[in-house]
Amino acid sequence: MDTLFTLFPTPEALLELAPDELAPILLQLAKVRRQSGNMFWPDSVPQVTVGTGMTSANEYGYPYHTKARVEALLNETWAYLSREGYIMPAPDTNGRNGWMVLTSDGESVGSKEDFDRIRAAREFPKSLLHPSIAKKVYSAMLRGELDEAVFAAFKAVEVAVREAGGYQPADIGVALMQKAFDPKAGPLTDLTQPEGEREALAHLFAGAIGSYKNPHSHRTINLTDHREAQEQVLLATHLLRIVEARKP
């Protein structure tokens, strides 16, 4: 069974971590050290014995002179996990006596990737998304299905442009965007704006669909960067709001 010491044989390696980096590791250690009722005692989870030597670690744990810094990092990490909703006090008197349990989010963390996915989703407000895509896109991102989230967002853009411009189901993709926002005759173009700006907007819609919707239609993209996916669905939200404002 892993302990903090077997994972980080030197205190220097452990102390290089920030609390949010150590958090998923402590969660995994807590899972395997739970007792009846799925409770765990935070102080027992790391299973680190601080040695009596002043300068070197022995086979039992870290040297004594690192104790204060190690304990401070562990306490800060437990506080982070509690504040972010991954752990909470156990029910009844057990919780008042310091015993903890994992929340549903804590239970769902099986790896660092799971932890990063949940954290990225929490840091991205659902309210930023256009109402027409918010539920479907946000749910996909919570599940880590980033490809599906981006495809759904830009498919919604395509559908919105088709409906707002009065086009047929066969009108799709880049060609649809170019027709709808044609600088001279597009039903969604704003003729009060300078021609250069009208052309730029047509290029923006065509480029967005060509870059972010079409590839997902034709092949597996395997998007793994949560931030990148968030940026893309925010672009789709911006385009949807433009279409909404341009409806005849």
Helices and strands as residue ranges (DSSP letters): H 4-7, H 11-15, H 19-32, G 36-38, G 42-44, E 49-50, E 61-62, G 64-66, H 67-83, E 87-89, H 92-96, E 100-102, H 104-108, H 112-122, G 126-128, H 131-142, H 146-165, H 173-180, H 195-208, I 209-213, H 214-218, H 226-246
